[in-house]
Amino acid sequence: MFCTNCGHEITSDARFCAQCGQGTGFETAPAGDRGYYAPRRLYRLTYDKQIGGVCAGIAKYLDLDVTLIRVLVVAAAICTGVLPGVLAYFLAMIIMPKDSGVMRPAPMTTTVTNV
């Protein structure tokens, strides 16, 4: 399991990250309940943006590829008329809060070679 704040690897039964002190979500759960997870939140991602980070935030929230979301947003804007689609995008850019954190590191993979 990895810390959602700093990306440091932590044990699965840890309540806090030893590196940054961020809670894992288990500190507020009842003693035997390990199925507690913090709710997902919709943010604009400033580290993976093209214009405002809206499509990147939606893609992360829905766990889809950001390119697919961008194509769907452009197609929806063209189908509804360009002005309503652009207005909806900029309205979402104003309403959605920023997540200006650093990009989370990918889990490291190790390869074994015969020597």
Beta strands, then each sheet from edge to edge (+ up, - down):
strand 1: 44-45
strand 2: 98-99
sheet 1: 1+ 2+
end
